Amino acid sequence: MWPIRSVRWRCSPHCRRYRLCRSDWHAWQGHETVALPHIPGHELAGTVAEVGRGAPLAGGDRVTVPFVCGCGVCEYCQRGDAQVCPHQTQPGFTGPGSFAERVAIHAADVNLVGLPDSVGFVAAASLGCRFATAFRALTAHGRLGPGDWLAVHGCGGVGLSAVMIGVALGARVVAVDVADAALRRASELGAEAVVAAGDDAAVRAVTGGGAHVSVDAFGSAAAAVASVRSLRRRGGMCRSGCCTAPRRRRRCRWTW
């Protein structure tokens, strides 16, 4: 659990719980540029410890925060697209993150999300990155609806979140991964079918001609191509996995 500080109200929360994300691994591996020395961590939940003057927050408030924090005033933030804010900040990337006891959150009045007592810090720490990423991909971009088939390629943090969200939205979910343990977990979370990665024909067979929506939740050329190939006609693919620089280019035929 942790504290938070608010620029244009900066808030400093006490970190109570944080999670390790593959994005942290990308920074550790040098795929993302961070200033060294550095404190990682961007999936967090905690209590407000200190606030800037005039901030609409109080010490002790239970909060979480999205991975990408917008400025709150630009045209993108005003449209609800803070994830592409040109002035965005990211705890654990643009500044010290949640592996410390406290973390500074800029524009805290825009970015902090209050937690009801029924949501614990452990669950809340999962919401700002993996769950928010999967939710927006499936609802705002994929427009997934009840009865639609959803193919989830890669059953890590984002992928399993997509499985749960798809089930909650009334979709029928087929999970695809290379690991048996990941597929078992996807089944436990409500996936109707599981398929070993690389068997595109099996995904199309299970879904009766292809998924209405597919998501690459891993972030690789192979997963992206498989995600496209698993679609039915007029289906839509969302790419949510973090990608490294491509070592080679792959050609695929895009048919709509």
C-alpha positions in Angstrom: 0.0 0.0 0.0 1.3 3.4 -0.7 1.0 7.2 -0.5 0.4 9.7 -3.4 1.3 13.4 -4.2 -0.7 15.6 -6.6 0.9 19.2 -10.5 -2.0 20.9 -11.2 -2.6 19.1 -8.2 0.1 16.7 -7.5 -0.6 14.1 -5.0 1.7 11.7 -3.2 0.1 8.3 -2.2 1.6 5.7 0.2 1.9 2.6 -1.9 0.1 -0.3 -0.3 0.2 -2.8 -3.1 1.9 -2.9 -6.4 2.3 -5.5 -9.2 5.0 -6.5 -11.6 4.1 -6.0 -15.2 5.7 -7.1 -18.5 6.1 -3.4 -19.3 8.5 -3.2 -16.3 10.4 -6.1 -17.8 10.6 -4.2 -21.1 12.2 -1.2 -19.3 14.6 -3.5 -17.5 15.7 -5.0 -20.8 16.2 -1.6 -22.4 13.3 -1.8 -24.8 11.9 1.4 -23.1 14.2 4.3 -22.3 14.3 5.4 -18.6 16.7 7.7 -16.8 19.0 5.9 -14.5 19.1 5.4 -11.6 15.5 4.5 -11.7 12.6 3.1 -9.5 10.2 1.1 -11.6 6.5 0.2 -10.9 3.3 1.5 -12.4 0.5 -0.9 -11.2 -0.4 0.5 -7.8 -3.0 1.2 -5.2 -2.6 3.1 -1.9 -3.7 5.9 0.3 -3.2 9.6 -0.2 -0.3 10.9 1.9 0.2 14.4 0.7 -1.6 16.7 -1.7 -0.9 20.0 -3.4 -2.7 23.2 -2.4 -6.4 23.2 -3.4 -6.5 19.5 -4.5 -9.9 17.9 -4.2 -8.4 15.0 -2.2 -7.7 14.3 1.4 -5.0 12.4 3.3 -6.0 8.8 3.8 -8.2 8.5 0.7 -7.9 5.1 -0.9 -7.0 5.4 -4.6 -5.5 3.8 -7.7 -4.3 5.3 -10.9 -4.1 4.4 -14.6 -0.8 3.5 -16.2 -0.8 6.6 -18.4 -1.6 9.8 -16.6 -2.9 12.6 -18.9 -2.5 16.4 -18.3 -6.3 16.7 -18.2 -6.4 19.9 -20.2 -5.3 19.1 -23.8 -7.7 18.2 -26.6 -7.1 14.5 -26.3 -7.7 14.5 -22.5 -10.8 16.5 -23.0 -12.1 13.8 -25.4 -11.4 11.1 -22.9 -8.2 9.9 -24.7 -5.7 10.5 -22.0 -3.7 7.5 -23.1 -2.4 9.5 -26.1 -1.9 12.8 -24.2 1.2 14.5 -25.6 2.1 15.7 -22.1 1.4 12.4 -20.3 3.4 11.0 -17.4 3.8 7.4 -16.4 4.8 6.3 -12.9 7.8 4.0 -13.2 8.8 5.3 -16.6 8.8 9.1 -16.9 9.5 9.3 -13.1 10.1 7.2 -10.1 7.5 4.4 -9.7 5.6 2.4 -7.1 8.4 0.1 -6.0 9.1 3.0 -3.6 7.1 3.8 -0.5 5.6 6.9 -2.1 5.0 7.9 -5.7 4.2 11.4 -7.2 1.1 11.6 -9.4 0.7 14.6 -11.6 -2.7 16.1 -12.4 -4.0 13.9 -9.6 -7.5 15.4 -9.7 -7.8 13.9 -13.2 -5.9 10.7 -12.8 -6.6 9.3 -9.3 -9.6 7.0 -9.0 -11.2 6.6 -5.6 -11.7 3.0 -4.3 -14.8 1.8 -2.6 -14.2 -0.2 0.6 -15.3 -3.4 -1.2 -12.3 -3.2 -3.5 -9.0 -4.3 -1.8 -5.6 -2.9 -2.7 -4.4 -6.1 -4.3 -7.3 -6.2 -6.8 -7.1 -2.4 -7.3 -3.4 -2.6 -8.3 -4.5 -4.7 -11.3 -6.9 -2.2 -12.7 -4.9 0.7 -14.0 -2.8 -1.2 -16.6 -3.8 -4.7 -17.6 -7.5 -4.4 -16.9 -7.9 -0.9 -18.3 -5.9 -1.9 -21.4 -8.1 -4.9 -22.1 -11.3 -3.1 -21.3 -10.8 -0.2 -23.6 -9.5 -2.5 -26.4 -12.6 -4.7 -26.3 -15.2 -2.1 -25.7 -14.1 1.2 -27.3 -12.2 -0.4 -30.2 -13.4 -4.0 -30.6 -17.0 -3.1 -29.8 -17.4 -6.6 -28.4 -21.0 -7.6 -27.8 -23.0 -10.4 -26.2 -22.8 -13.6 -28.1 -19.7 -12.5 -30.1 -16.7 -14.8 -30.3 -13.6 -13.3 -28.8 -10.2 -14.9 -29.5 -7.5 -14.0 -27.0 -3.9 -14.6 -28.1 -1.6 -14.7 -25.2 -3.0 -15.4 -21.7 -0.7 -13.3 -19.4 -1.9 -10.3 -17.5 -3.6 -8.4 -20.3 -4.9 -11.6 -21.9 -6.5 -13.1 -18.8 -8.0 -9.7 -18.1 -9.5 -9.8 -21.6 -10.9 -13.3 -20.9 -12.6 -12.1 -17.8 -14.0 -8.9 -19.4 -15.2 -10.8 -22.5 -17.1 -13.3 -20.3 -18.5 -10.4 -18.2 -19.8 -8.8 -21.5 -21.5 -12.0 -22.5 -19.1 -12.9 -25.3 -17.9 -16.5 -26.0 -14.1 -16.7 -25.4 -11.5 -18.9 -27.0 -8.1 -18.6 -25.4 -4.8 -19.2 -27.3 -1.4 -19.7 -25.6 1.7 -21.8 -25.8 1.5 -22.7 -22.1 -0.8 -25.4 -20.7 -0.9 -23.6 -17.3 -2.1 -20.3 -18.9 -4.8 -22.2 -20.9 -6.0 -23.9 -17.7 -6.3 -20.6 -16.0 -8.2 -19.1 -18.9 -10.7 -22.0 -18.7 -11.1 -21.4 -14.9 -11.8 -17.7 -15.6 -14.6 -18.6 -18.1 -13.0 -19.3 -21.5 -15.4 -21.6 -23.4 -12.5 -23.1 -25.4 -8.7 -23.2 -25.4 -6.4 -23.8 -28.3 -2.6 -24.3 -28.5 -0.9 -21.4 -30.2 -0.1 -22.0 -33.9 -3.3 -23.8 -34.7 -5.3 -21.1 -36.5 -7.6 -23.6 -38.1 -8.7 -24.9 -34.7 -9.7 -21.3 -33.6 -11.8 -20.9 -36.8 -13.4 -24.3 -36.3 -14.3 -23.6 -32.6 -15.8 -20.2 -33.5 -17.7 -21.5 -36.5 -15.7 -19.5 -39.1 -13.6 -17.2 -37.0 -13.8 -14.7 -34.2 -15.8 -11.5 -34.3 -13.0 -9.8 -32.3 -9.5 -11.0 -31.6 -6.8 -9.4 -29.4 -3.0 -9.9 -29.6 -2.4 -9.6 -25.8 1.2 -10.8 -26.1 3.0 -8.5 -28.5 4.8 -10.3 -31.3 4.7 -10.7 -35.0 3.5 -14.3 -34.7 0.7 -13.4 -32.3 -0.4 -10.5 -34.5 -0.6 -12.6 -37.6 -2.4 -15.4 -35.8 -4.8 -12.9 -34.3 -5.7 -11.6 -37.8 -6.0 -15.1 -39.2 -8.4 -16.2 -36.5 -11.0 -13.6 -37.6 -14.2 -14.2 -39.5 -15.2 -11.8 -42.3 -15.6 -8.3 -41.1 -14.0 -9.2 -37.8 -11.8 -6.8 -35.9 -8.4 -7.2 -34.3 -7.0 -5.2 -31.4 -3.3 -5.2 -30.6 -2.7 -4.6 -26.9 0.6 -6.4 -26.2 3.9 -4.5 -25.9 6.2 -5.1 -28.8 9.9 -4.9 -29.1 11.7 -3.7 -32.2 11.1 -6.2 -35.0 14.0 -8.3 -36.1 12.5 -9.0 -39.4 9.4 -8.2 -41.3 6.7 -10.6 -42.1 4.2 -10.4 -44.9 0.6 -11.3 -44.5 -2.4 -10.8 -46.7 -5.1 -8.6 -45.1 -8.6 -9.5 -46.2 -11.6 -7.5 -45.1 
